[in-house]
Amino acid sequence: MKGRNPSEGKGQGFRKAILINEHLVVYGVPAIAVPILLPVEVTASVGRGAGLRIFVHPTTAGNPRKDIDSDRFEAVRRVLRTMGLSETENMIQIQCGDDLPGWSGLGSSAGFCVALTRALCKALSRSCPDEEINRIAYEGEKVFAANPSGIDNTVATHGQTVWFERGRMPAWEWIRIGLPLWIVIGYSGMPARTRDEVEKVARFRDTHESVFSGLVQGATRLGRDARTALEKGDRVSLGALMDRGHAMLQQLGVSNERLDEMIAFCRHQGALGAKLTGGGGGGCMLALVSDQSEGETMVGGLEQMGYPALCVKLGREEEPG
C-alpha cells in the first residue's frame, strides 16, 4: 500500500426473495428471484500491517460489535484470496451495517459478499465491473451455502429480477414484472444455516430418487408458469403457484411448524399465495398481497403472533424489458 494511512471504500449488496424453486435450482430447475432493496452495507479499510478485524452493527442505531461468526471470517478470507489480498500482509478492517440481522432466507450472506467486494475494490481504487464483483462474491458465498446456485449473488450484485437456470450459458436473464407487486416478509425467529438444508435435500434425493425426479419435473413446469404469470402481472395465478411451490418444499422437508403457521395465517388473512423463501429450516416466509395497505395489516397480525415482519414492493421501477 502506498502511504501510511489506510485506504477506505464503501459498498452495498442487495437482498433477495426467491419466488419459485429455491433448493431445486441447484439441480437445473429454473428459479425466479427478486431484489429486496434493503441493502447490506460494508465499509472496508486496507492499510499497512497485518490482521483482520470485522465489526457488525445495525445501520440505524447501536454500537459496532466485534464479529465472532466463523463463517463470515472464512467468507472474507476467500474474497481476499480471490482478490489477491492477504491479512498477513495488510491490516484489513471490515464494518458491516445490517438492519435485518438474523433474518436468514433473504440472501443477506450474498449481499454481504457483494458489498464487501465492492468496498474492497473502492478501497484499492480498482475498477471492478459488476460481473467481476459477482464472480468474486460467489467465492465468499460458497462458505455459507456449500453448493450455491449463483442466484443469490447475481441478484445481490445487480438488484434486478432474474430468471436463473444453472448450467445454461449465461445462467441468468432479466425479466420484467408486469404489475407492481407487494409482498409481506415474516421472520420465524429461527436462524437457519443454508448448507444444512441443502444437505437435507441432497439426502432426500438419494433416498427418494423417483419422487425427487417427479418433483424436479413439476418444479420445472412451475417455474415457467410463474414467469408467465409474473410478466403478465397475473397476481392470482402467481399466488397459486407460490402455494404449490411451498407444498414441494414441505415434501422436501425444509419447512417447519413456525413457517407453516405463519403461511397459514397469511393465507387465512387473504394472501394470494404464501411460501417459505430461501433455505428453510427457519428463516423467512413471504406472502403475496393485493396492495400495500393489505400488506401492512398482515404485518401487524404477524407481529401480534410474535413474528417480526415487513411489507415491501418487489423489484425496481426501472427493470429492463
Backbone bond lengths (Angstrom), bond angles and torsions (degrees), N, CA, C in turn:
res aa  C-N    CA-C-N  psi(-1)  N-CA   C-N-CA  omega(-1)  CA-C   N-CA-C  phi
1 M - - - 1.457 - - 1.520 109.27 -
2 K 1.333 116.22 137.13 1.446 119.94 175.97 1.525 108.81 -81.91
3 G 1.348 115.66 141.88 1.449 118.68 179.50 1.514 112.13 80.09
4 R 1.314 113.96 170.38 1.456 118.54 -176.77 1.525 112.70 -98.29
5 N 1.319 117.84 -25.34 1.452 120.33 -176.90 1.522 110.67 -82.52
6 P 1.330 117.15 142.32 1.464 119.03 178.58 1.528 111.29 -66.72
7 S 1.326 115.29 147.69 1.456 121.37 175.06 1.521 108.28 -93.15
8 E 1.324 115.99 141.65 1.458 120.65 -174.03 1.524 110.89 -124.65
9 G 1.324 115.24 145.97 1.457 120.90 176.03 1.519 110.19 -144.73
10 K 1.324 115.89 155.82 1.463 121.76 178.77 1.519 109.96 -124.14
11 G 1.340 115.13 146.32 1.456 119.90 -179.77 1.512 111.70 -148.23
12 Q 1.331 116.05 160.52 1.459 122.49 177.52 1.522 110.31 -129.19
13 G 1.329 114.96 151.88 1.457 121.54 172.26 1.521 108.31 -139.72
14 F 1.323 116.81 137.31 1.461 120.66 -176.21 1.527 111.81 -82.01
15 R 1.318 115.03 154.46 1.453 120.97 167.13 1.521 109.16 -85.60
16 K 1.348 114.80 176.78 1.461 118.54 -179.39 1.521 109.85 -147.90
17 A 1.328 115.35 163.02 1.460 121.68 168.23 1.513 107.34 -127.88
18 I 1.324 117.19 132.76 1.460 121.68 174.67 1.531 107.67 -85.73
19 L 1.319 116.12 120.11 1.464 119.96 177.30 1.522 111.12 -80.55
20 I 1.312 116.44 -36.04 1.462 120.89 -174.88 1.528 109.54 -148.30
21 N 1.340 116.39 133.10 1.471 124.66 162.25 1.522 116.57 77.77
22 E 1.341 118.08 34.94 1.457 117.55 165.67 1.525 108.66 -61.53
23 H 1.269 116.75 158.04 1.470 125.60 -176.20 1.525 111.88 73.30
24 L 1.314 119.20 -58.72 1.463 119.83 -176.80 1.525 112.11 -71.26
25 V 1.326 117.43 -12.97 1.464 120.01 177.70 1.534 111.09 -60.81
26 V 1.329 117.76 -29.68 1.473 119.66 -179.27 1.526 111.34 -73.35
27 Y 1.338 117.17 -10.14 1.462 121.67 178.09 1.531 111.29 -105.37
28 G 1.335 116.04 20.68 1.457 120.58 174.89 1.510 115.26 89.90
29 V 1.343 118.27 2.51 1.459 121.89 178.53 1.534 108.98 -78.70
30 P 1.334 119.08 136.81 1.467 119.66 179.94 1.520 111.49 -68.72
31 A 1.311 115.99 142.11 1.459 122.41 179.00 1.520 109.57 -130.49
32 I 1.322 115.04 156.06 1.462 121.73 177.02 1.516 108.26 -121.82
33 A 1.316 115.41 130.43 1.463 120.68 177.81 1.517 109.46 -130.53
34 V 1.320 115.27 143.90 1.464 120.99 178.80 1.524 108.93 -120.45
35 P 1.332 117.40 147.58 1.463 119.28 178.26 1.516 111.77 -76.65
36 I 1.306 115.49 142.47 1.470 122.11 168.75 1.518 105.86 -107.22
37 L 1.323 115.06 114.74 1.457 119.56 -169.16 1.524 111.64 -82.80
38 L 1.340 114.81 53.24 1.462 123.92 172.27 1.521 105.27 -121.76
39 P 1.318 117.87 84.69 1.459 120.27 -166.66 1.517 114.85 -74.31
40 V 1.322 114.01 155.33 1.462 121.87 164.75 1.529 106.19 -85.46
41 E 1.311 117.34 136.12 1.462 121.81 -178.14 1.521 110.15 -118.76
42 V 1.322 115.93 136.32 1.463 121.45 -179.50 1.527 109.44 -131.11
43 T 1.310 115.06 136.98 1.466 121.82 169.39 1.521 107.47 -114.74
44 A 1.318 116.80 130.17 1.468 121.76 -178.37 1.524 109.52 -124.76
45 S 1.312 115.58 137.14 1.461 120.14 172.73 1.520 109.01 -124.79
46 V 1.314 115.58 139.57 1.466 122.79 -178.90 1.525 107.57 -127.06
47 G 1.330 116.86 121.87 1.455 120.26 -178.42 1.514 112.21 -142.69
48 R 1.305 115.47 -172.31 1.456 121.02 179.00 1.516 111.01 -72.26
49 G 1.326 115.38 152.14 1.454 120.59 179.11 1.506 110.80 114.38
50 A 1.318 116.48 -153.38 1.462 121.60 -179.63 1.527 108.59 -150.96
51 G 1.331 114.93 143.55 1.455 119.59 176.48 1.516 112.19 136.97
52 L 1.319 114.86 162.15 1.454 122.52 178.23 1.521 108.54 -136.02
53 R 1.318 116.71 122.53 1.455 122.28 177.93 1.519 108.42 -126.12
54 I 1.332 116.13 134.94 1.456 121.35 -179.57 1.524 108.18 -127.66
55 F 1.324 115.82 130.99 1.459 122.80 177.82 1.520 108.62 -124.17
56 V 1.332 115.90 141.61 1.462 121.54 178.50 1.517 108.21 -124.30
57 H 1.323 116.39 137.25 1.458 120.37 177.06 1.520 109.80 -155.13
58 P 1.346 117.52 152.74 1.461 120.36 173.46 1.520 109.76 -63.12
59 T 1.340 116.85 148.44 1.461 119.22 -179.07 1.521 111.88 -77.71
60 T 1.341 117.85 -20.77 1.460 120.02 -175.43 1.526 113.10 -93.11
61 A 1.313 117.44 -33.31 1.470 120.27 -176.73 1.518 108.99 -165.03
62 G 1.305 115.40 165.62 1.460 119.67 176.25 1.511 112.09 101.77
63 N 1.318 114.86 155.26 1.452 121.18 -179.37 1.524 110.94 -90.76
64 P 1.327 117.61 146.53 1.468 119.96 176.56 1.522 110.88 -60.38
65 R 1.311 115.86 148.43 1.462 121.15 174.44 1.521 108.71 -128.50
66 K 1.330 115.55 147.41 1.456 118.77 177.03 1.518 110.11 -65.55
67 D 1.314 115.38 134.04 1.455 119.72 -178.65 1.521 109.84 -79.88
68 I 1.336 116.05 140.62 1.465 120.85 176.73 1.525 110.84 -122.01
69 D 1.337 116.75 10.76 1.465 121.98 -178.75 1.534 109.07 -75.20
70 S 1.327 116.82 110.78 1.466 120.24 -177.42 1.516 111.32 -64.16
71 D 1.337 117.94 -33.85 1.462 120.22 178.27 1.517 110.89 -64.09
72 R 1.336 117.60 -42.02 1.455 119.36 -179.58 1.527 110.83 -64.84
73 F 1.336 116.79 -40.36 1.465 119.41 177.30 1.528 110.77 -61.05
74 E 1.331 116.44 -43.91 1.459 118.99 -179.26 1.527 110.86 -66.80
75 A 1.329 117.36 -38.99 1.465 120.13 178.02 1.525 110.79 -62.35
76 V 1.331 116.55 -42.80 1.468 120.13 177.53 1.521 110.28 -60.47
77 R 1.331 116.15 -43.97 1.469 119.35 -178.66 1.532 111.46 -63.63
78 R 1.332 117.43 -36.99 1.471 119.23 178.59 1.520 111.51 -68.18
79 V 1.336 116.33 -39.21 1.458 119.36 175.96 1.524 109.97 -63.39
80 L 1.327 116.77 -43.46 1.470 120.50 179.00 1.527 111.03 -59.82
81 R 1.348 116.55 -45.91 1.466 119.51 -179.39 1.526 110.97 -62.39
82 T 1.319 116.41 -41.48 1.464 119.98 -179.51 1.522 111.20 -63.59
83 M 1.329 116.27 -29.58 1.464 121.17 179.78 1.522 112.66 -91.11
84 G 1.336 116.50 1.31 1.455 119.93 179.24 1.509 113.77 78.76
85 L 1.331 116.88 24.68 1.458 121.73 179.14 1.519 110.04 -108.69
86 S 1.338 115.53 158.28 1.462 120.38 179.11 1.514 109.48 -144.49
87 E 1.335 115.79 136.79 1.455 120.34 177.39 1.524 111.77 -71.98
88 T 1.314 117.95 -13.21 1.466 120.75 176.19 1.523 111.84 -82.59
89 E 1.337 116.44 -13.02 1.466 120.58 -178.70 1.523 112.53 -117.41
90 N 1.327 116.59 -8.67 1.461 121.27 -179.74 1.527 109.51 -140.70
91 M 1.318 116.00 148.39 1.455 120.65 169.33 1.527 106.87 -89.90
92 I 1.318 115.84 115.34 1.461 121.67 -174.87 1.524 109.08 -118.88
93 Q 1.326 115.69 126.37 1.456 120.63 178.02 1.521 109.01 -123.08
94 I 1.334 115.97 130.90 1.459 122.73 -177.27 1.522 108.80 -119.85
95 Q 1.321 116.51 131.32 1.459 121.35 172.94 1.523 108.02 -122.25
96 C 1.333 115.83 124.67 1.460 121.84 -176.93 1.523 109.77 -112.39
97 G 1.323 116.85 120.37 1.448 121.73 175.40 1.518 110.66 -98.07
98 D 1.329 117.00 130.18 1.465 120.23 -172.66 1.524 109.80 -147.60
99 D 1.350 116.38 118.06 1.462 120.37 178.51 1.519 113.23 -83.74
100 L 1.334 118.39 -12.07 1.467 121.39 -178.15 1.525 110.34 -126.13
101 P 1.315 117.70 57.52 1.465 118.97 -178.29 1.520 111.43 -63.03
102 G 1.310 116.54 130.49 1.455 120.98 176.60 1.511 115.11 88.63
103 W 1.339 118.20 -8.15 1.462 120.27 -179.16 1.531 109.07 -77.82
104 S 1.312 117.03 73.40 1.460 120.42 -177.64 1.524 110.51 -69.91
105 G 1.332 115.06 153.21 1.453 121.46 -178.29 1.509 113.32 103.93
106 L 1.331 117.01 -5.91 1.464 120.91 -178.10 1.517 112.54 -108.74
107 G 1.309 117.68 13.51 1.462 120.06 177.16 1.515 113.76 74.15
108 S 1.334 117.57 26.37 1.468 119.59 -178.76 1.520 112.29 -64.07
109 S 1.333 117.21 -33.53 1.473 118.93 179.90 1.517 110.70 -66.05
110 A 1.339 117.17 -40.88 1.465 119.95 177.22 1.526 110.34 -67.37
111 G 1.350 115.91 -39.58 1.461 118.76 176.54 1.514 111.40 -60.18
112 F 1.336 116.26 -38.89 1.463 120.19 176.99 1.522 111.20 -63.74
113 C 1.330 117.35 -45.59 1.467 120.41 -178.00 1.519 111.79 -63.98
114 V 1.326 116.72 -38.62 1.465 120.51 177.12 1.521 110.57 -67.34
115 A 1.334 116.89 -46.39 1.461 120.42 179.86 1.528 110.81 -62.16
116 L 1.330 116.39 -40.71 1.460 121.31 177.82 1.527 111.13 -60.59
117 T 1.320 116.14 -47.61 1.464 120.17 -178.63 1.518 111.14 -61.85
118 R 1.326 116.24 -44.29 1.470 119.66 178.79 1.525 110.80 -62.49
119 A 1.337 116.91 -42.26 1.457 120.59 -178.89 1.525 111.15 -63.54
120 L 1.335 116.60 -42.74 1.463 120.08 179.32 1.524 111.42 -65.90
121 C 1.334 117.12 -40.45 1.462 120.17 178.05 1.528 110.43 -59.77
122 K 1.332 116.27 -42.76 1.464 119.25 179.69 1.524 111.29 -68.71
123 A 1.340 116.64 -39.26 1.462 119.53 179.16 1.521 111.33 -62.05
124 L 1.339 115.70 -34.17 1.463 120.99 -178.19 1.525 112.98 -93.82
125 S 1.341 116.37 1.75 1.478 122.44 -178.14 1.518 111.39 57.32
126 R 1.335 115.73 37.75 1.459 121.33 176.12 1.520 110.13 -93.58
127 S 1.318 115.76 141.72 1.456 120.84 174.18 1.526 108.08 -87.79
128 C 1.323 116.72 111.47 1.462 121.16 -176.68 1.528 109.12 -123.70
129 P 1.344 118.48 103.89 1.466 119.96 175.28 1.514 110.83 -64.35
130 D 1.324 116.08 164.37 1.462 120.53 -174.83 1.530 112.51 -56.58
131 E 1.320 117.73 -38.65 1.464 118.45 -178.35 1.524 112.02 -67.09
132 E 1.320 116.84 -31.49 1.462 119.57 175.14 1.529 110.30 -71.35
133 I 1.331 116.61 -40.65 1.454 120.61 174.76 1.523 110.05 -57.18
134 N 1.336 116.05 -46.46 1.462 122.31 -178.37 1.531 110.66 -60.59
135 R 1.329 116.34 -44.88 1.474 121.04 -177.73 1.531 110.78 -63.72
136 I 1.319 117.38 -44.94 1.465 120.60 -178.71 1.533 110.80 -67.86
137 A 1.331 116.56 -44.04 1.472 120.52 -178.63 1.520 111.05 -61.53
138 Y 1.319 117.30 -33.94 1.465 121.22 179.74 1.528 111.41 -58.81
139 E 1.326 117.22 -35.11 1.464 120.49 179.28 1.525 110.87 -64.55
140 G 1.335 117.12 -37.97 1.457 119.48 176.16 1.512 112.26 -71.59
141 E 1.338 117.21 -37.24 1.459 121.85 -178.71 1.521 111.95 -63.42
142 K 1.341 117.82 -25.53 1.460 121.00 178.57 1.531 111.94 -59.20
143 V 1.315 117.10 -27.96 1.463 120.57 179.82 1.525 110.39 -66.10
144 F 1.315 116.45 -41.25 1.468 120.76 -174.12 1.522 112.60 -81.84
145 A 1.329 117.56 -33.38 1.470 120.36 -169.60 1.516 114.06 -112.67
146 A 1.305 119.58 -1.35 1.472 124.54 177.55 1.524 111.58 67.45
147 N 1.330 116.76 -62.91 1.467 121.41 -179.49 1.522 109.02 -130.27
148 P 1.340 117.81 65.84 1.466 119.75 -173.92 1.522 111.71 -67.14
149 S 1.320 115.02 142.85 1.460 120.04 179.35 1.515 111.39 -72.62
150 G 1.314 116.66 -27.81 1.467 121.09 -173.97 1.520 112.35 104.79
151 I 1.326 117.27 -8.95 1.467 119.39 -176.44 1.521 111.74 -69.69
152 D 1.349 117.55 -39.22 1.462 119.85 -176.35 1.524 111.13 -64.16
153 N 1.318 117.38 -49.45 1.461 119.48 -177.95 1.525 112.05 -68.46
154 T 1.350 117.01 -28.29 1.467 119.74 177.73 1.527 110.48 -66.84
155 V 1.339 116.98 -46.97 1.466 120.21 177.68 1.525 110.23 -67.49
156 A 1.328 116.82 -39.13 1.468 120.78 179.63 1.524 111.04 -61.11
157 T 1.317 116.87 -33.96 1.463 121.26 -179.45 1.518 111.91 -76.46
158 H 1.326 116.59 -49.03 1.467 120.77 -168.81 1.525 113.91 -95.85
159 G 1.334 117.86 -23.87 1.453 120.05 178.44 1.515 114.15 64.93
160 Q 1.344 116.43 35.06 1.462 120.79 179.67 1.528 109.52 -133.82
161 T 1.340 115.26 159.95 1.459 120.29 179.42 1.523 109.44 -70.38
162 V 1.327 115.72 133.86 1.462 119.63 -171.06 1.522 111.33 -130.78
163 W 1.322 114.40 140.95 1.468 124.08 167.33 1.514 105.52 -100.12
164 F 1.325 116.97 125.36 1.466 120.75 -170.85 1.515 109.96 -128.74
165 E 1.334 115.83 127.61 1.460 122.08 173.86 1.516 108.79 -132.15
166 R 1.308 115.74 107.98 1.463 120.39 -179.84 1.520 109.44 -64.74
167 G 1.325 115.95 134.74 1.454 121.23 -179.84 1.511 113.10 102.11
168 R 1.337 117.44 -19.61 1.459 121.06 175.28 1.517 109.73 -81.84
169 M 1.329 116.18 159.55 1.463 120.79 174.88 1.529 108.66 -127.79
170 P 1.333 118.25 112.21 1.468 125.26 -5.41 1.523 110.57 -74.66
171 A 1.318 115.76 163.30 1.462 120.57 -175.56 1.521 112.36 -75.69
172 W 1.333 117.80 -19.29 1.454 119.66 -173.54 1.516 111.38 -134.03
173 E 1.330 114.91 157.83 1.461 122.33 170.74 1.517 108.41 -146.59
174 W 1.317 116.17 152.18 1.461 120.41 -179.43 1.517 110.13 -80.04
175 I 1.323 116.15 146.22 1.455 120.85 174.87 1.532 109.07 -132.01
176 R 1.312 114.95 155.89 1.459 121.37 -178.26 1.529 110.31 -99.22
177 I 1.315 115.59 140.33 1.454 121.53 172.08 1.522 107.61 -85.65
178 G 1.340 116.51 123.26 1.455 120.79 -172.77 1.515 114.54 -67.01
179 L 1.327 117.37 -35.20 1.458 122.98 179.00 1.530 108.65 -138.19
180 P 1.332 116.82 155.06 1.469 117.89 175.86 1.534 110.32 -57.17
181 L 1.322 115.78 136.46 1.455 121.54 179.81 1.525 109.43 -126.05
182 W 1.314 114.55 140.91 1.465 120.48 177.88 1.517 109.05 -117.98
183 I 1.318 115.93 137.08 1.458 119.95 176.13 1.523 109.73 -127.44
184 V 1.306 113.99 148.13 1.464 122.02 170.39 1.513 107.68 -99.20
185 I 1.311 116.54 130.57 1.463 122.16 176.74 1.524 107.94 -111.69
186 G 1.312 116.28 124.50 1.452 120.93 178.18 1.519 110.85 -118.08
187 Y 1.318 116.01 139.98 1.466 121.57 -178.63 1.526 109.71 -103.96
188 S 1.306 116.44 126.20 1.466 122.05 -176.08 1.523 113.58 -70.70
189 G 1.327 116.84 -15.40 1.459 119.88 -175.59 1.513 113.09 83.45
190 M 1.338 116.14 1.76 1.463 121.52 -179.62 1.533 109.02 -113.35
191 P 1.327 118.04 103.37 1.459 119.12 175.24 1.529 110.16 -58.39
192 A 1.312 116.02 144.03 1.467 120.31 -177.98 1.521 110.16 -127.86
193 R 1.325 115.52 146.26 1.465 121.38 175.75 1.521 107.62 -102.26
194 T 1.315 115.56 113.54 1.464 120.53 -174.90 1.514 111.66 -56.09
195 R 1.312 116.66 -41.94 1.463 117.33 -174.59 1.526 112.28 -66.11
196 D 1.359 117.40 -28.94 1.465 119.38 176.20 1.527 110.87 -64.91
197 E 1.329 116.86 -40.68 1.463 120.88 -179.76 1.526 111.07 -73.03
198 V 1.323 116.54 -34.44 1.471 120.23 175.22 1.522 110.41 -61.00
199 E 1.325 115.85 -42.82 1.473 120.05 178.59 1.527 111.15 -66.50
200 K 1.338 117.12 -34.03 1.465 121.12 177.65 1.532 110.18 -62.96
201 V 1.337 116.52 -43.86 1.465 120.31 178.52 1.523 110.56 -64.80
202 A 1.320 117.32 -38.49 1.467 120.48 178.38 1.524 110.90 -62.38
203 R 1.331 116.48 -39.24 1.464 119.58 177.73 1.529 110.90 -66.81
204 F 1.324 116.84 -38.61 1.468 120.58 176.87 1.529 109.76 -60.91
205 R 1.315 116.24 -44.21 1.469 120.34 178.56 1.525 110.89 -58.73
206 D 1.321 117.33 -42.62 1.463 121.25 -176.25 1.528 112.71 -71.09
207 T 1.331 116.63 -29.55 1.468 119.71 -175.61 1.531 113.39 -100.95
208 H 1.345 117.14 -12.74 1.472 120.90 179.72 1.528 108.60 -134.61
209 E 1.311 116.56 62.68 1.463 120.72 -170.54 1.530 112.97 -59.89
210 S 1.329 117.59 -47.00 1.464 119.53 -176.29 1.525 111.01 -69.16
211 V 1.337 117.14 -40.66 1.462 120.26 177.72 1.526 110.18 -63.12
212 F 1.314 115.75 -43.42 1.464 120.24 -179.55 1.528 110.42 -62.53
213 S 1.324 116.91 -41.48 1.466 120.33 178.66 1.530 110.73 -60.14
214 G 1.339 116.49 -40.57 1.457 120.21 177.44 1.520 112.25 -65.26
215 L 1.329 116.31 -38.41 1.455 120.23 177.62 1.527 111.42 -63.94
216 V 1.318 116.32 -40.32 1.462 120.18 178.84 1.527 110.50 -62.30
217 Q 1.327 117.07 -44.68 1.462 120.14 179.26 1.527 110.98 -63.49
218 G 1.339 116.54 -44.62 1.456 120.01 179.52 1.514 112.43 -64.98
219 A 1.322 116.56 -39.15 1.454 120.65 -179.59 1.524 111.79 -68.39
220 T 1.324 117.34 -31.94 1.463 120.59 177.14 1.529 110.06 -63.70
221 R 1.330 116.79 -45.11 1.475 120.12 176.48 1.525 110.49 -64.49
222 L 1.323 115.52 -39.85 1.459 120.77 -179.54 1.534 110.66 -60.02
223 G 1.319 116.60 -43.66 1.450 120.66 179.85 1.516 112.30 -61.62
224 R 1.327 116.90 -44.26 1.469 120.24 -179.73 1.515 111.50 -65.97
225 D 1.342 116.59 -40.91 1.462 120.16 178.48 1.527 110.86 -65.50
226 A 1.332 116.57 -38.07 1.464 120.55 -179.87 1.527 110.50 -66.61
227 R 1.322 117.02 -37.76 1.466 119.07 177.80 1.528 110.65 -62.68
228 T 1.320 115.97 -44.59 1.460 119.86 178.91 1.525 110.71 -59.45
229 A 1.330 116.52 -46.59 1.460 120.52 -179.55 1.528 111.21 -63.54
230 L 1.319 117.07 -40.40 1.461 121.65 -179.07 1.522 110.63 -64.77
231 E 1.311 116.47 -45.90 1.468 120.29 -177.71 1.524 111.75 -68.82
232 K 1.329 117.11 -31.18 1.469 120.77 177.64 1.524 112.30 -81.89
233 G 1.317 116.31 -12.65 1.456 119.42 -174.77 1.510 112.72 72.73
234 D 1.329 116.45 29.06 1.466 122.36 -179.66 1.532 108.49 -86.98
235 R 1.317 115.92 88.41 1.462 120.70 -175.04 1.529 112.26 -63.74
236 V 1.326 116.12 -40.12 1.459 119.66 -176.12 1.523 110.64 -63.19
237 S 1.342 116.65 -47.88 1.467 119.45 179.51 1.515 111.26 -64.82
238 L 1.328 116.79 -40.52 1.462 120.11 179.80 1.521 110.67 -61.88
239 G 1.334 116.72 -42.02 1.462 119.94 179.04 1.516 112.17 -61.76
240 A 1.337 116.91 -43.00 1.466 120.28 179.04 1.523 110.93 -63.01
241 L 1.321 116.84 -37.42 1.463 120.76 179.14 1.534 110.66 -69.05
242 M 1.308 117.19 -35.13 1.467 120.25 175.35 1.522 110.64 -62.90
243 D 1.333 116.60 -41.11 1.469 119.75 176.91 1.522 110.67 -59.71
244 R 1.316 116.85 -43.52 1.466 120.52 178.79 1.526 110.75 -64.75
245 G 1.325 115.69 -37.67 1.459 118.92 177.97 1.515 111.97 -62.42
246 H 1.331 116.53 -39.23 1.468 118.56 178.75 1.526 110.78 -66.59
247 A 1.332 116.95 -38.23 1.464 119.49 178.39 1.526 110.98 -59.19
248 M 1.327 117.17 -38.39 1.464 120.82 177.08 1.525 110.72 -64.92
249 L 1.322 116.51 -41.15 1.455 120.29 -179.75 1.528 111.03 -67.23
250 Q 1.333 116.62 -35.25 1.465 119.58 173.46 1.525 110.55 -61.42
251 Q 1.319 116.40 -41.36 1.462 120.00 -179.45 1.524 110.98 -64.60
252 L 1.315 116.57 -33.83 1.463 120.58 177.75 1.530 112.13 -74.93
253 G 1.318 116.91 -13.02 1.461 120.58 175.45 1.512 115.54 88.18
254 V 1.348 118.22 18.99 1.464 119.83 -175.78 1.530 112.91 -102.62
255 S 1.341 117.68 -0.91 1.457 119.52 172.93 1.527 108.54 -91.14
256 N 1.330 116.16 178.36 1.463 120.08 175.66 1.523 109.31 -154.26
257 E 1.333 117.52 -179.22 1.461 121.31 -173.18 1.526 112.24 -63.00
258 R 1.320 117.26 -40.12 1.460 119.01 -178.65 1.525 111.21 -65.54
259 L 1.327 116.68 -47.90 1.455 119.81 179.26 1.525 110.55 -60.75
260 D 1.321 116.69 -43.97 1.465 120.07 -179.92 1.528 111.33 -64.02
261 E 1.342 117.17 -36.54 1.459 120.58 177.93 1.526 110.77 -63.98
262 M 1.317 117.01 -45.36 1.461 121.38 -179.77 1.531 110.71 -63.74
263 I 1.319 115.81 -42.48 1.457 120.83 -179.16 1.527 110.98 -65.13
264 A 1.327 116.69 -43.38 1.464 120.44 178.03 1.529 110.87 -62.08
265 F 1.329 117.23 -40.46 1.463 120.94 178.29 1.528 110.50 -60.95
266 C 1.324 116.61 -47.54 1.466 120.04 -177.72 1.527 111.30 -63.80
267 R 1.307 116.62 -40.65 1.467 119.00 177.61 1.522 110.63 -63.24
268 H 1.330 116.87 -41.33 1.459 121.20 179.42 1.524 110.77 -63.74
269 Q 1.334 116.49 -30.99 1.460 121.53 -179.92 1.529 112.96 -84.68
270 G 1.317 117.10 5.22 1.462 120.12 173.66 1.513 116.08 104.42
271 A 1.339 118.22 9.21 1.468 119.62 177.37 1.529 109.92 -58.23
272 L 1.313 116.08 141.92 1.470 121.44 177.79 1.519 110.87 -71.47
273 G 1.309 116.95 -24.65 1.458 123.30 177.72 1.508 108.71 -175.22
274 A 1.325 116.94 155.78 1.462 120.16 -178.94 1.520 109.25 -153.65
275 K 1.329 115.87 147.41 1.460 121.27 -178.01 1.520 108.90 -162.34
276 L 1.323 115.85 164.75 1.457 118.95 169.12 1.523 108.10 -72.83
277 T 1.309 116.33 160.41 1.453 119.67 176.77 1.517 109.06 -134.68
278 G 1.323 116.51 138.95 1.458 120.53 -178.94 1.507 111.82 90.91
279 G 1.319 116.12 -148.26 1.449 120.91 -172.01 1.516 114.72 -72.51
280 G 1.348 117.60 -27.92 1.453 120.08 -176.43 1.516 111.28 83.17
281 G 1.341 116.23 -166.40 1.454 120.64 -176.70 1.509 112.48 68.77
282 G 1.312 117.16 18.18 1.452 124.64 -170.16 1.515 107.42 132.88
283 G 1.316 116.87 -151.02 1.451 118.54 177.77 1.516 111.97 71.50
284 C 1.318 116.75 -136.88 1.455 121.91 -167.85 1.524 113.57 -120.48
285 M 1.339 113.45 159.36 1.452 122.07 170.17 1.531 107.44 -125.42
286 L 1.318 115.41 165.58 1.451 118.95 175.61 1.515 109.93 -138.69
287 A 1.329 115.25 150.49 1.455 122.77 179.21 1.517 109.04 -130.56
288 L 1.319 116.44 132.86 1.457 122.22 176.73 1.525 108.67 -85.49
289 V 1.338 116.98 127.16 1.462 121.58 -177.69 1.520 109.90 -123.00
290 S 1.332 115.84 165.49 1.460 120.81 -175.11 1.521 112.73 -73.05
291 D 1.330 117.15 -35.70 1.460 119.91 -177.89 1.524 109.83 -158.72
292 Q 1.318 115.58 175.33 1.464 120.40 -176.80 1.517 111.94 -64.40
293 S 1.328 117.29 -39.06 1.455 120.23 -178.58 1.525 111.41 -60.96
294 E 1.326 116.41 -45.95 1.464 120.16 177.04 1.518 110.81 -61.96
295 G 1.320 115.63 -38.23 1.455 120.07 179.51 1.513 112.77 -64.48
296 E 1.326 116.86 -42.74 1.463 119.68 -179.24 1.528 110.84 -65.41
297 T 1.344 116.77 -36.73 1.464 119.73 176.21 1.521 110.71 -62.92
298 M 1.329 116.32 -41.30 1.461 121.38 179.54 1.527 110.97 -66.14
299 V 1.330 116.33 -38.13 1.464 120.72 176.11 1.520 110.04 -58.09
300 G 1.333 116.35 -45.29 1.459 119.92 179.49 1.521 112.32 -60.14
301 G 1.339 116.30 -39.64 1.459 119.67 178.90 1.515 112.69 -65.89
302 L 1.318 116.83 -42.46 1.461 120.43 178.32 1.527 110.98 -63.24
303 E 1.326 115.69 -40.41 1.465 118.62 -179.19 1.526 111.21 -67.73
304 Q 1.325 117.78 -33.30 1.461 120.28 175.15 1.529 111.08 -64.23
305 M 1.336 116.35 -29.17 1.462 120.83 176.92 1.525 112.07 -79.72
306 G 1.338 116.49 -6.98 1.457 120.50 179.44 1.514 114.53 98.70
307 Y 1.352 116.68 12.59 1.457 120.42 -178.90 1.530 109.99 -110.93
308 P 1.328 118.79 115.99 1.463 120.22 175.51 1.530 110.13 -58.33
309 A 1.320 116.44 143.88 1.456 119.62 -176.45 1.522 109.97 -153.90
310 L 1.315 115.62 163.48 1.460 122.04 174.16 1.518 108.71 -153.01
311 C 1.333 115.57 161.75 1.461 122.16 178.90 1.521 108.13 -117.35
312 V 1.323 117.11 128.23 1.454 120.80 -177.00 1.524 110.29 -134.15
313 K 1.319 114.89 155.13 1.455 121.88 174.59 1.519 108.70 -88.08
314 L 1.311 116.75 138.64 1.458 120.64 -177.98 1.513 111.59 -79.15
315 G 1.318 114.77 135.71 1.454 121.56 168.48 1.503 114.29 71.61
316 R 1.338 114.28 -169.58 1.440 123.39 -178.69 1.523 110.87 -104.70
317 E 1.314 116.39 158.26 1.456 119.79 174.68 1.518 111.38 -68.11
318 E 1.356 116.96 -32.35 1.457 120.24 -171.19 1.510 113.39 -102.69
319 E 1.338 118.25 28.34 1.457 119.37 -178.29 1.512 110.71 -59.51
320 P 1.349 117.08 143.98 1.452 120.45 -176.18 1.507 112.32 -72.36
321 G 1.302 115.52 159.68 1.458 120.28 175.93 1.491 111.26 -89.77
